[in-house]
Structures are given as structure tokens and as C-alpha cells.
Amino acid sequence: QVQLVESGGGLVQPGGSLRLSCEVSGSTLDYYAIGWFRQALGKEREFVAVTSWTGSQTRYADSVKGRFTLSRDNAKNIVNLRMNSLKPEDTAVYYCAARAGHIVVPTYTQESDYHYWGQGTQVTVSS
């Protein structure tokens, strides 16, 4: 059983930055993929980014490409999502998720691809 805990959300002004962290525990993670999703009020959950545990494969949604960056602290079992140049439309609850699989990680862009989810952290971009 894999457990995920997100942290780092908050209120930030447009153009600002935040770093979200996802701490993962409960399994050997070498062959896992970690994804980030977000859900704005009244909207469906959408894919943001995904990384293999080694970082050799990543993919970003077009809406965040060039602004968001994934990184890992493998010693601490943490995957970070650095968010720069934030916009009001980035406001959402952000979730990290995990699944076993390391071969075709960039294809893991659907909610149904993931087996384990964190509780979410709120990001609000507003002046």
C-alpha cells in the first residue's frame, strides 16, 4: 500500500511561485510513476505532470509547460512540483498520485491510470 501526502499549497499573487511536495511511502518506489493532477471548483480533475521515479521520463500538460517543473528527492521519497509564473487559472486543489509502471510513463495522463492518491492541497492565485 502506497501513501501520499501533499504539502506546500497556499495563496500567491499572479506571477508568483510555489513549490508543492508529495511525500510517498509504503513501497519500493523504483518502478513507480508519480503524477500531479488538479481540480478547479466546478471542473473535472485534469492532468498536470508525471514523472518516473528515476526522473528519466516526464511529461507536462501544455497549459503548464515551461512554467512548472518536476524534481525528486529520492533519499526522502519526495516529488516536488515547482510552479512559476502562476496565473489565476492555476487556482485548484492539487493532487499527487502514484501507480506502478516505468516503461511508458508519459502516457499516464488519466485519473484511471493511478491507483493511489493523496488528499490534495489548495493553491489559490489571486491579487
GROMACS elastic network, one bead per residue, 0.5 to 0.9 nm:
[ bonds ]
;  ai    aj funct       b0    kb
    1    25     6  0.84215   500
    1    26     6  0.56179   500
    1    27     6  0.66509   500
    1   116     6  0.82477   500
    2    24     6  0.69632   500
    2    25     6  0.56963   500
    2    27     6  0.58903   500
    2    98     6  0.77195   500
    2    99     6  0.89018   500
    2   115     6  0.88279   500
    2   116     6  0.64317   500
    2   117     6  0.86237   500
    3    23     6  0.80909   500
    3    24     6  0.57366   500
    3    25     6  0.52359   500
    3    26     6  0.60145   500
    3    27     6  0.86501   500
    3    98     6  0.87710   500
    3   116     6  0.70510   500
    3   117     6  0.74487   500
    3   118     6  0.70820   500
    4    22     6  0.63034   500
    4    23     6  0.55780   500
    4    25     6  0.65918   500
    4    26     6  0.88997   500
    4    96     6  0.71072   500
    4    97     6  0.71810   500
    4    98     6  0.79782   500
    4   116     6  0.75045   500
    4   117     6  0.62786   500
    4   119     6  0.77739   500
    5    21     6  0.80039   500
    5    22     6  0.54676   500
    5    23     6  0.52189   500
    5    24     6  0.67384   500
    5    25     6  0.88591   500
    5    95     6  0.89097   500
    5    96     6  0.78838   500
    5   117     6  0.84699   500
    5   118     6  0.52355   500
    5   119     6  0.66739   500
    5   120     6  0.77472   500
    6     9     6  0.83347   500
    6    20     6  0.69260   500
    6    21     6  0.55024   500
    6    23     6  0.64759   500
    6    94     6  0.82033   500
    6    95     6  0.70184   500
    6    96     6  0.67905   500
    6   118     6  0.63250   500
    6   119     6  0.70028   500
    6   120     6  0.60118   500
    6   121     6  0.60889   500
    7    19     6  0.86159   500
    7    20     6  0.57261   500
    7    21     6  0.52553   500
    7    22     6  0.65928   500
    7    23     6  0.83345   500
    7   120     6  0.80521   500
    7   121     6  0.61544   500
    7   122     6  0.89977   500
    8    18     6  0.71559   500
    8    19     6  0.59341   500
    8    21     6  0.61332   500
    8    22     6  0.89851   500
    8   121     6  0.72486   500
    8   122     6  0.86062   500
    8   123     6  0.85213   500
    9    18     6  0.71924   500
    9    19     6  0.75664   500
    9    20     6  0.61952   500
    9    21     6  0.88296   500
    9    93     6  0.85416   500
    9    94     6  0.81369   500
    9   120     6  0.89872   500
    9   121     6  0.53482   500
    9   122     6  0.52235   500
    9   124     6  0.79410   500
   10    18     6  0.79653   500
   10   121     6  0.80205   500
   10   122     6  0.61487   500
   10   123     6  0.50355   500
   10   124     6  0.61050   500
   10   125     6  0.84298   500
   11    18     6  0.89761   500
   11   122     6  0.83477   500
   11   123     6  0.61513   500
   11   125     6  0.59274   500
   11   126     6  0.71382   500
   12    15     6  0.83217   500
   12    16     6  0.60130   500
   12    17     6  0.71310   500
   12    18     6  0.75601   500
   12    86     6  0.80174   500
   12   123     6  0.78252   500
   12   124     6  0.62812   500
   12   126     6  0.62888   500
   12   127     6  0.76432   500
   13    16     6  0.54673   500
   13    17     6  0.83532   500
   13    86     6  0.76436   500
   13    87     6  0.81489   500
   13    88     6  0.83369   500
   13   124     6  0.83231   500
   13   125     6  0.53888   500
   13   126     6  0.50141   500
   14    17     6  0.85551   500
   14    85     6  0.70007   500
   14    86     6  0.53780   500
   14    87     6  0.50786   500
   14    88     6  0.63255   500
   14   125     6  0.57248   500
   14   126     6  0.59792   500
   14   127     6  0.64903   500
   15    84     6  0.70557   500
   15    87     6  0.63606   500
   15   125     6  0.86518   500
   16    83     6  0.83314   500
   16    84     6  0.61809   500
   16    85     6  0.54845   500
   16    86     6  0.54770   500
   16    87     6  0.82489   500
   16   125     6  0.82507   500
   17    82     6  0.74633   500
   17    83     6  0.53923   500
   17    85     6  0.62345   500
   17    86     6  0.61721   500
   18    81     6  0.82886   500
   18    82     6  0.61351   500
   18    83     6  0.52458   500
   18    84     6  0.67685   500
   18    86     6  0.82331   500
   18   123     6  0.85723   500
   19    80     6  0.66267   500
   19    81     6  0.55970   500
   19    83     6  0.59251   500
   19    84     6  0.85836   500
   20    79     6  0.83976   500
   20    80     6  0.55610   500
   20    81     6  0.50289   500
   20    82     6  0.63846   500
   20    83     6  0.78386   500
   20    94     6  0.85335   500
   20   121     6  0.83017   500
   21    78     6  0.64735   500
   21    79     6  0.57893   500
   21    81     6  0.63251   500
   21    82     6  0.86036   500
   21    96     6  0.87164   500
   22    34     6  0.88850   500
   22    77     6  0.82941   500
   22    78     6  0.54088   500
   22    79     6  0.51407   500
   22    80     6  0.61948   500
   22    81     6  0.82777   500
   22    95     6  0.85983   500
   22    96     6  0.63375   500
   22    97     6  0.87373   500
   22   118     6  0.80989   500
   23    76     6  0.76841   500
   23    77     6  0.58670   500
   23    79     6  0.66302   500
   23    80     6  0.87008   500
   24    27     6  0.84444   500
   24    29     6  0.83927   500
   24    76     6  0.85257   500
   24    77     6  0.54763   500
   24    78     6  0.61221   500
   24    79     6  0.79555   500
   24    98     6  0.85428   500
   25    28     6  0.83154   500
   25    29     6  0.83220   500
   25    77     6  0.69807   500
   26    29     6  0.85682   500
   28    31     6  0.76107   500
   28    32     6  0.81872   500
   29    32     6  0.51328   500
   29    33     6  0.81876   500
   29    53     6  0.66005   500
   29    77     6  0.81435   500
   29   100     6  0.81356   500
   30    33     6  0.86026   500
   30    52     6  0.82984   500
   30    53     6  0.56894   500
   30    54     6  0.68759   500
   30   100     6  0.89986   500
   30   102     6  0.82956   500
   31    52     6  0.75106   500
   31    53     6  0.66148   500
   31    54     6  0.83362   500
   31    99     6  0.86817   500
   31   100     6  0.59224   500
   31   101     6  0.55564   500
   31   102     6  0.52671   500
   31   103     6  0.86754   500
   32    51     6  0.88420   500
   32    52     6  0.62901   500
   32    53     6  0.57363   500
   32    54     6  0.88647   500
   32    98     6  0.66370   500
   32    99     6  0.55393   500
   32   101     6  0.52199   500
   32   102     6  0.59990   500
   32   105     6  0.89519   500
   33    50     6  0.69030   500
   33    51     6  0.56743   500
   33    53     6  0.56922   500
   33    54     6  0.88918   500
   33    97     6  0.82918   500
   33    98     6  0.56899   500
   33    99     6  0.54937   500
   33   100     6  0.62020   500
   33   101     6  0.60671   500
   33   102     6  0.62095   500
   33   105     6  0.64346   500
   33   108     6  0.82353   500
   33   114     6  0.88121   500
   34    49     6  0.85093   500
   34    50     6  0.56279   500
   34    51     6  0.54616   500
   34    52     6  0.63339   500
   34    53     6  0.69033   500
   34    79     6  0.75838   500
   34    96     6  0.68307   500
   34    97     6  0.56407   500
   34    99     6  0.67888   500
   34   100     6  0.89534   500
   34   105     6  0.89211   500
   34   114     6  0.87096   500
   35    47     6  0.78218   500
   35    48     6  0.75273   500
   35    49     6  0.56621   500
   35    51     6  0.63760   500
   35    52     6  0.86874   500
   35    95     6  0.82228   500
   35    96     6  0.55292   500
   35    97     6  0.50973   500
   35    98     6  0.62517   500
   35    99     6  0.84348   500
   35   108     6  0.77934   500
   35   109     6  0.78615   500
   35   114     6  0.81425   500
   36    46     6  0.87876   500
   36    47     6  0.64599   500
   36    48     6  0.53281   500
   36    49     6  0.51893   500
   36    50     6  0.61445   500
   36    51     6  0.89411   500
   36    81     6  0.80888   500
   36    94     6  0.69397   500
   36    95     6  0.56254   500
   36    97     6  0.62600   500
   36    98     6  0.89632   500
   37    45     6  0.65067   500
   37    46     6  0.54088   500
   37    49     6  0.70602   500
   37    50     6  0.88701   500
   37    93     6  0.83859   500
   37    94     6  0.57459   500
   37    95     6  0.51613   500
   37    96     6  0.62816   500
   37    97     6  0.77537   500
   37   109     6  0.87963   500
   37   111     6  0.81395   500
   38    44     6  0.84831   500
   38    45     6  0.54623   500
   38    46     6  0.54321   500
   38    47     6  0.66355   500
   38    48     6  0.67170   500
   38    90     6  0.85659   500
   38    91     6  0.86579   500
   38    92     6  0.57756   500
   38    93     6  0.54212   500
   38    95     6  0.58910   500
   38    96     6  0.86436   500
   38   120     6  0.85299   500
   39    42     6  0.81583   500
   39    43     6  0.62615   500
   39    44     6  0.59245   500
   39    46     6  0.62500   500
   39    91     6  0.84599   500
   39    92     6  0.51321   500
   39    93     6  0.52638   500
   39    94     6  0.65633   500
   39    95     6  0.81750   500
   40    43     6  0.53455   500
   40    44     6  0.72214   500
   40    45     6  0.72923   500
   40    46     6  0.87985   500
   40    89     6  0.84491   500
   40    90     6  0.81157   500
   40    91     6  0.63763   500
   40    93     6  0.63272   500
   40    94     6  0.87662   500
   41    44     6  0.83701   500
   41    91     6  0.86765   500
   41    92     6  0.68356   500
   41    93     6  0.83153   500
   43    46     6  0.86146   500
   45   111     6  0.77580   500
   46    61     6  0.89883   500
   46   109     6  0.83994   500
   46   110     6  0.78633   500
   46   111     6  0.79312   500
   47    50     6  0.83180   500
   47    60     6  0.81770   500
   47    61     6  0.65184   500
   47   109     6  0.56618   500
   47   110     6  0.67248   500
   47   111     6  0.77326   500
   48    59     6  0.84689   500
   48    60     6  0.59048   500
   48    61     6  0.51110   500
   48    62     6  0.85042   500
   48    63     6  0.80564   500
   48    64     6  0.70220   500
   48    68     6  0.87960   500
   48    94     6  0.89143   500
   48   109     6  0.81399   500
   49    58     6  0.72764   500
   49    59     6  0.55050   500
   49    61     6  0.60324   500
   49    64     6  0.83926   500
   49    65     6  0.89392   500
   49    68     6  0.84495   500
   49    69     6  0.85353   500
   49    70     6  0.77044   500
   49    81     6  0.85667   500
   49   106     6  0.87956   500
   49   109     6  0.78005   500
   50    57     6  0.81192   500
   50    58     6  0.54814   500
   50    59     6  0.53991   500
   50    60     6  0.66914   500
   50    70     6  0.79859   500
   50   105     6  0.71960   500
   50   106     6  0.67805   500
   50   107     6  0.89546   500
   50   108     6  0.72006   500
   50   109     6  0.75201   500
   51    54     6  0.78810   500
   51    55     6  0.57332   500
   51    56     6  0.76209   500
   51    57     6  0.56719   500
   51    59     6  0.67260   500
   51    70     6  0.72886   500
   51    71     6  0.85372   500
   51    79     6  0.86757   500
   51   105     6  0.67924   500
   51   106     6  0.76008   500
   52    55     6  0.50364   500
   52    56     6  0.62861   500
   52    57     6  0.54037   500
   52    58     6  0.65526   500
   52   101     6  0.81602   500
   52   102     6  0.59375   500
   52   103     6  0.86362   500
   52   105     6  0.61590   500
   52   106     6  0.85682   500
   53    56     6  0.78499   500
   53    57     6  0.85270   500
   53    72     6  0.77391   500
   53    74     6  0.78621   500
   53    79     6  0.84609   500
   53   102     6  0.78257   500
   54    57     6  0.77686   500
   54    72     6  0.81592   500
   54    74     6  0.81181   500
   54   102     6  0.88942   500
   55    58     6  0.66298   500
   55    70     6  0.85186   500
   55    71     6  0.75676   500
   55    72     6  0.73543   500
   57   102     6  0.82831   500
   57   103     6  0.87213   500
   57   104     6  0.82503   500
   57   105     6  0.62983   500
   57   106     6  0.66634   500
   58    70     6  0.80289   500
   58   105     6  0.70927   500
   58   106     6  0.60151   500
   59    65     6  0.87330   500
   59   105     6  0.80417   500
   59   106     6  0.52998   500
   59   107     6  0.83678   500
   59   108     6  0.89417   500
   59   109     6  0.87490   500
   60    63     6  0.81259   500
   60    64     6  0.65878   500
   60    65     6  0.56177   500
   60    66     6  0.87704   500
   60    68     6  0.79471   500
   60    69     6  0.84194   500
   60   106     6  0.85413   500
   61    64     6  0.56218   500
   61    65     6  0.60899   500
   61   109     6  0.87881   500
   62    65     6  0.51688   500
   62    66     6  0.86698   500
   63    66     6  0.88486   500
   63    67     6  0.87008   500
   64    67     6  0.54151   500
   64    68     6  0.55821   500
   64    69     6  0.87708   500
   64    83     6  0.84156   500
   64    90     6  0.87646   500
   65    68     6  0.61234   500
   65    69     6  0.80966   500
   66    69     6  0.76011   500
   66    84     6  0.86894   500
   67    82     6  0.81814   500
   67    83     6  0.60673   500
   67    84     6  0.50871   500
   67    85     6  0.61479   500
   67    86     6  0.77621   500
   68    81     6  0.66317   500
   68    82     6  0.54516   500
   68    84     6  0.60433   500
   68    85     6  0.85605   500
   69    80     6  0.80473   500
   69    81     6  0.56825   500
   69    82     6  0.50441   500
   69    83     6  0.66395   500
   69    84     6  0.84253   500
   70    79     6  0.70448   500
   70    80     6  0.56324   500
   70    82     6  0.62934   500
   70    83     6  0.89602   500
   71    78     6  0.85070   500
   71    79     6  0.58223   500
   71    80     6  0.51269   500
   71    81     6  0.65965   500
   71    82     6  0.77948   500
   72    75     6  0.88118   500
   72    76     6  0.87071   500
   72    77     6  0.75941   500
   72    78     6  0.57813   500
   72    80     6  0.59549   500
   72    81     6  0.88842   500
   73    76     6  0.55313   500
   73    77     6  0.59460   500
   73    78     6  0.51205   500
   73    79     6  0.63525   500
   73    80     6  0.79445   500
   74    78     6  0.63141   500
   74    79     6  0.79354   500
   75    78     6  0.79003   500
   76    79     6  0.89718   500
   79    96     6  0.89087   500
   83    86     6  0.66048   500
   84    87     6  0.89977   500
   86    89     6  0.82444   500
   86    90     6  0.64607   500
   86    91     6  0.87315   500
   86   125     6  0.67404   500
   87    90     6  0.53904   500
   87    91     6  0.75781   500
   87   125     6  0.61292   500
   87   126     6  0.80267   500
   88    91     6  0.56470   500
   88   124     6  0.73857   500
   88   126     6  0.58781   500
   88   127     6  0.87575   500
   89    92     6  0.80558   500
   89   125     6  0.75755   500
   90   123     6  0.75790   500
   90   124     6  0.74809   500
   90   125     6  0.66889   500
   91    94     6  0.88763   500
   91   122     6  0.77971   500
   91   123     6  0.53800   500
   91   125     6  0.54189   500
   91   126     6  0.82606   500
   92   121     6  0.84357   500
   92   122     6  0.60515   500
   92   123     6  0.55167   500
   92   124     6  0.66162   500
   92   125     6  0.88351   500
   93   120     6  0.58492   500
   93   121     6  0.53518   500
   93   123     6  0.60042   500
   93   124     6  0.84908   500
   94   119     6  0.88357   500
   94   120     6  0.52605   500
   94   121     6  0.52781   500
   94   122     6  0.62009   500
   94   123     6  0.69996   500
   95   117     6  0.70031   500
   95   118     6  0.58993   500
   95   119     6  0.67010   500
   95   121     6  0.66378   500
   96   116     6  0.85806   500
   96   117     6  0.60541   500
   96   118     6  0.56298   500
   96   119     6  0.82664   500
   96   120     6  0.71835   500
   97   111     6  0.86515   500
   97   114     6  0.61992   500
   97   115     6  0.73504   500
   97   116     6  0.54474   500
   97   118     6  0.62586   500
   98   113     6  0.88274   500
   98   114     6  0.56320   500
   98   115     6  0.61949   500
   98   116     6  0.51570   500
   98   117     6  0.65770   500
   98   118     6  0.88767   500
   99   108     6  0.89326   500
   99   113     6  0.71929   500
   99   115     6  0.53952   500
   99   116     6  0.65848   500
  100   114     6  0.82591   500
  100   115     6  0.82184   500
  101   104     6  0.73782   500
  101   105     6  0.69294   500
  102   105     6  0.55712   500
  103   106     6  0.87836   500
  104   107     6  0.57763   500
  104   108     6  0.74623   500
  105   108     6  0.55209   500
  105   109     6  0.87050   500
  106   109     6  0.72367   500
  107   110     6  0.83533   500
  107   113     6  0.89484   500
  108   111     6  0.83677   500
  108   112     6  0.88440   500
  108   113     6  0.58226   500
  108   114     6  0.78435   500
  109   112     6  0.85897   500
  109   113     6  0.70501   500
  109   114     6  0.89477   500
  110   113     6  0.53543   500
  110   114     6  0.75797   500
  111   114     6  0.58620   500
  111   115     6  0.86997   500
  112   115     6  0.75760   500
  114   117     6  0.75983   500
  117   120     6  0.83356   500
  118   121     6  0.88181   500
